């Protein structure tokens, strides 16, 4: 069971590192980026035919769920959520 617990903690650290990388990329692109752009910048856009981009899209959805990122419904570009705008 210890091996499984170690694997779990390793996976959680890896997810946290990936989310931090996505956050960093979005912070440095004020006009936002598409899922494909985020994935390609980080080298994680691959996948099997018809399923490209699932890794970066999942990470973006996690950040969205945490209130850290948002997607513009028209442009489909992702950016860091502006919490100051929420308070106005």
C-alpha positions as CSV (number, residue, x, y, z in Angstrom):
1,X,0.0,0.0,0.0
2,X,2.9,2.4,0.6
3,X,3.9,2.2,-3.1
4,X,0.4,3.2,-4.1
5,X,0.4,6.1,-1.6
6,X,3.8,7.2,-3.0
7,X,2.5,7.0,-6.5
8,X,-0.5,9.1,-5.6
9,X,1.6,11.8,-4.0
10,X,3.9,11.8,-7.0
11,X,0.9,12.2,-9.4
12,X,-0.5,15.1,-7.3
13,X,2.8,16.9,-7.4
14,X,3.0,16.4,-11.1
15,X,-0.5,17.8,-11.6
16,X,0.3,20.8,-9.4
17,X,3.5,21.4,-11.5
18,X,1.5,21.2,-14.7
19,X,-1.2,23.6,-13.5
20,X,1.6,26.0,-12.3
21,X,3.1,25.9,-15.8
22,X,-0.2,26.6,-17.5
23,X,-0.8,29.5,-15.0
24,X,2.6,30.9,-15.8
25,X,2.0,30.8,-19.6
26,X,-1.3,32.5,-19.2
27,X,0.1,35.2,-16.9
28,X,2.6,36.1,-19.5
29,X,0.1,36.5,-22.4
30,X,-2.3,39.3,-21.5
31,X,-4.4,38.6,-24.7
32,X,-5.0,35.0,-23.7
33,X,-4.3,31.8,-25.5
34,X,-6.3,29.0,-27.0
35,X,-6.1,25.5,-25.6
36,X,-4.0,24.5,-28.5
37,X,-1.6,27.3,-28.0
38,X,-1.1,26.5,-24.3
39,X,-0.6,22.8,-25.1
40,X,1.9,23.5,-27.8
41,X,3.9,26.0,-25.8
42,X,4.2,23.4,-23.0
43,X,4.7,20.5,-25.3
44,X,1.6,18.7,-24.0
45,X,-0.8,19.1,-26.9
46,X,-0.2,15.6,-28.3
47,X,-2.5,12.7,-28.1
48,X,-4.0,10.1,-30.3
49,X,-5.9,11.0,-33.4
50,X,-9.0,12.9,-32.6
51,X,-8.0,13.4,-29.0
52,X,-5.3,16.0,-29.2
53,X,-5.3,18.7,-26.6
54,X,-7.1,16.7,-23.9
55,X,-4.2,17.2,-21.4
56,X,-4.1,21.0,-21.7
57,X,-7.9,21.3,-21.8
58,X,-8.2,19.3,-18.6
59,X,-5.6,21.4,-16.9
60,X,-7.4,24.6,-18.0
61,X,-10.7,23.2,-16.7
62,X,-9.1,22.5,-13.4
63,X,-7.8,26.1,-13.2
64,X,-11.3,27.3,-14.2
65,X,-12.8,25.2,-11.4
66,X,-10.4,26.7,-8.9
67,X,-11.4,30.2,-10.1
68,X,-7.9,30.9,-11.5
69,X,-8.6,31.0,-15.2
70,X,-11.5,31.7,-17.5
71,X,-12.3,31.2,-21.2
72,X,-13.8,33.9,-23.4
73,X,-16.8,32.4,-25.0
74,X,-16.4,34.2,-28.3
75,X,-12.6,34.0,-28.9
76,X,-12.1,30.7,-27.0
77,X,-9.0,32.2,-25.6
78,X,-8.0,31.4,-22.0
79,X,-6.7,34.0,-19.5
80,X,-6.1,34.5,-15.8
81,X,-9.3,35.4,-14.2
82,X,-9.5,39.1,-13.2
83,X,-10.7,38.9,-9.6
84,X,-10.8,42.7,-9.3
85,X,-13.6,42.7,-11.9
86,X,-15.6,40.3,-9.7
87,X,-15.6,42.8,-6.9
88,X,-17.0,45.7,-8.9
